Amino acid sequence: MTKNAIEIRGLKKVYGGKKGGGKLALKGIDLDIPQGSMFGLLGPNGAGKSTTINILAGLVNKTEGSAKIWGFDIDDNPRNARANIGIVPQELTFDAFFTPREMLEVQAGMYGVKPEERRTEELLKAVHLFDKADAYSRTLSGGMKRRLLIAKAMVHNPPILVLDEPTAGVDIELRQMLWEYVRELHARGTTIVLTTHYLEEAEELCDTIAIINHGDVVACEPTEQLLKRIDEKEIVISVSEKLTEVPDELKPFSSDVRGDHKLAVQISQVNANVGQVLAAVQQAGLTITDISTNETDLEDIFLQLTSDKHKDAAE
Ligand SMILES: Nc1ncnc2c1ncn2[C@@H]1O[C@H](COP(=O)(O)OP(=O)(O)OP(=O)(O)O)[C@@H](O)[C@H]1O
């Protein structure tokens, strides 16, 4: 058995445009999602997250490349591949005339789960919908529908649960409840993959984060490691002297001259601290007139990771 719950190699997707001019949504990505991980697939709108998930779910046909789910190739062994994954889609799609209980029973039937092995009531209780078991699905709130979709994805007890943007339109209280259940599943050994465009969400929940942007994986590393990069700050130091180039004393830092009187220096916990930078400025004989800092946000990280300098490191 492979140690990866999901293994993606050279996965490419072009939407439409059989005669050329289609939309390149995935550029041939590689991605390993370790068994037992809580994995975040992070990226801005249109990055290619849903396309990746939908290919794994068998809802979108890939253009090139391969994917294995729990060791089963999605082309060679689609039944086994699908049996090992549960997917909670982004869209809340329902047959409004089924009750939650019926919906889970039908889904279990579709996966060939024998009646005596079904866990309909257990699942409804787990997602706090037992009291709605026999209500029409159309009467459920958005949050209830989302929870029902999680229960639906788990009817065949798959070792991998994928949640595509699970908190879109979900209030804070419900979000906590949802995460509580997801954490519980994870503690019981389920590999969890969630897509989000909120860094905070991935940061709070995931042990590993991959960042996807314009159809490319631009980073994939343990959350802690990634956050160190995000810890990066830019200090802008204004000086009275006119600057034409970065003084020698500041060359060990990643720095550049902005205008006639400003130096911008990038620092992170791992390479320097503010004190060292200020000491270097003074050693250079410059007179500081002002200092400001810019925290790096996710948008900056995307920009950094997609620039050529960082691209090599990420690959
Ligand atoms: N059915 C489709 N036909 C044509 N283009 C599509 C289709 N589905 C997605 N795309 C395009 O492919 C790219 C990737 O979309 P995808 O939905 O995978 O991104 P995403 O990261 O999931 O974004 P979001 O966070 O908005 O869901 C986007 O440019 C999108 O417009």
The ligand as an SDF file (V2000), in Angstrom:
LIG
                    3D

 31 33  0  0  0  0  0  0  0  0999 V2000
  -16.5080   24.0430  -17.2200 N   0  0  0  0  0  0  0  0  0  0  0  0
  -15.5770   24.9620  -17.4730 C   0  0  0  0  0  0  0  0  0  0  0  0
  -15.4140   25.4580  -18.7270 N   0  0  0  0  0  0  0  0  0  0  0  0
  -14.4660   26.3740  -19.0100 C   0  0  0  0  0  0  0  0  0  0  0  0
  -13.6070   26.8740  -18.1080 N   0  0  0  0  0  0  0  0  0  0  0  0
  -13.7090   26.4150  -16.8320 C   0  0  0  0  0  0  0  0  0  0  0  0
  -14.7020   25.4480  -16.4480 C   0  0  0  0  0  0  0  0  0  0  0  0
  -14.5580   25.1960  -15.1350 N   0  0  0  0  0  0  0  0  0  0  0  0
  -13.5310   25.9710  -14.7000 C   0  0  0  0  0  0  0  0  0  0  0  0
  -13.0240   26.7050  -15.7250 N   0  0  0  0  0  0  0  0  0  0  0  0
  -11.8870   27.6520  -15.6540 C   0  0  0  0  0  0  0  0  0  0  0  0
  -10.7510   26.9400  -15.1910 O   0  0  0  0  0  0  0  0  0  0  0  0
  -10.0090   27.7180  -14.2630 C   0  0  0  0  0  0  0  0  0  0  0  0
   -9.8990   26.9780  -12.9460 C   0  0  0  0  0  0  0  0  0  0  0  0
  -11.1710   26.9230  -12.3310 O   0  0  0  0  0  0  0  0  0  0  0  0
  -11.4760   26.1600  -10.9810 P   0  0  0  0  0  0  0  0  0  0  0  0
  -12.9380   26.1850  -10.7570 O   0  0  0  0  0  0  0  0  0  0  0  0
  -10.7960   24.8620  -10.9660 O   0  0  0  0  0  0  0  0  0  0  0  0
  -10.7540   27.1430   -9.9270 O   0  0  0  0  0  0  0  0  0  0  0  0
  -10.8690   27.1720   -8.3540 P   0  0  0  0  0  0  0  0  0  0  0  0
   -9.4770   27.2910   -7.8530 O   0  0  0  0  0  0  0  0  0  0  0  0
  -11.6500   26.0410   -7.8460 O   0  0  0  0  0  0  0  0  0  0  0  0
  -11.6400   28.5320   -8.1000 O   0  0  0  0  0  0  0  0  0  0  0  0
  -12.8360   28.8630   -7.0600 P   0  0  0  0  0  0  0  0  0  0  0  0
  -12.1470   29.1230   -5.7570 O   0  0  0  0  0  0  0  0  0  0  0  0
  -13.4250   30.0880   -7.6440 O   0  0  0  0  0  0  0  0  0  0  0  0
  -13.7400   27.7110   -7.0390 O   0  0  0  0  0  0  0  0  0  0  0  0
  -10.7230   29.0480  -14.1580 C   0  0  0  0  0  0  0  0  0  0  0  0
  -10.1050   29.9620  -15.0210 O   0  0  0  0  0  0  0  0  0  0  0  0
  -12.1280   28.7440  -14.6210 C   0  0  0  0  0  0  0  0  0  0  0  0
  -12.7080   29.8760  -15.2180 O   0  0  0  0  0  0  0  0  0  0  0  0
  1  2  1  0
  2  3  1  0
  2  7  2  0
  3  4  2  0
  4  5  1  0
  5  6  2  0
  6  7  1  0
  6 10  1  0
  7  8  1  0
  8  9  2  0
  9 10  1  0
 10 11  1  0
 11 12  1  0
 11 30  1  0
 12 13  1  0
 13 14  1  0
 13 28  1  0
 14 15  1  0
 15 16  1  0
 16 17  2  0
 16 18  1  0
 16 19  1  0
 19 20  1  0
 20 21  2  0
 20 22  1  0
 20 23  1  0
 23 24  1  0
 24 25  2  0
 24 26  1  0
 24 27  1  0
 28 29  1  0
 28 30  1  0
 30 31  1  0
M  END
$$$$
